[in-house]
Amino acid sequence: MLSINGIEIKPTIFPDKTSQIWLLPNEVLEPISYSDNSKSFEILWKFEGEGEIVHLCQLLLLLHSVDNRAKKNLWIRTLPYARQDKEVSNQTTFAFRAFAWMLNNLDLDEIFIIDPHNYQLTEELIPDCTILQVESNIDYTYAECEADNIVFPDKGASKRYQLTYKNPVILDKVRDQLTGEITGLKIVSGEVKIGRSYLIADDICDGGKTFIETAKILYLYGAKNVHLYVSHGIFSKGLEPLREAGIKRIFTYDGEVK
């Protein structure tokens, strides 16, 4: 979904399945004016489908025709293809590189990305972007849940955030040595104490299996409560499996999910 000034941009879909961004409300086509006489269009993108890439191109052309001096800034709520970040080959998922190439060639002045999956690669492939970090969101959630310690479901999550919690609980994947298949999780650092509350923190929750398994381990070792913060909640299987695993409160970048 694309929006400007909180107004959703809805494309017209023609009978031949093509689309166009047009006939927009006047308030969408009015850039924000600042005290230094500069102006900008602030576009928010909450990815819902690949067709939005074409819609974004059309929108940028339209905004340029309306006011070619106003900046066009893009705020990406959840970075598409972020986990498809491998090297280009016929056996790997590399779509993020193709997406970054397209993004770099658009008529944009600034790109703001919230908590991408791979900070280093994002900065490498989209060099002009500004990464919005979420440590303050995690700190707020930690206090709100009255957590006693923070939990990272893998080593990648523990390295992603510059947090200062002492002795965090860190888990890692357990693999079958013969097949390479992931069979579960194990605690590799920190200690779970009986009767304490824990906040799991990571960037993306899709189906939620990793967090379900993490919650099971925490409760097995005596946790009193388990909560979850993820910057990007896809929740493709809904919230119920997470609730059934005993995760009490669930938060995203936008706040608590009910």
Secondary structure by P-SEA (a helix, b strand, c coil): ccccccbbbbbbbccccccccccccccccccccccccbbbbbbbbcccccaaaaaaaaaaaaaaaacccbbbbbbbccccccccccccccccccaaaaaaaaaaaccccbbbbcccccaaaaaaaaccbbbbbcaaaaaaaaaaacccccccccaaaaaaccccccccbbbbbbbccccccccccccccccccccbbbbbbbccccccaaaaaaaaaaaaacccbbbbbbccccccccaaaaaaaccccccccccccc
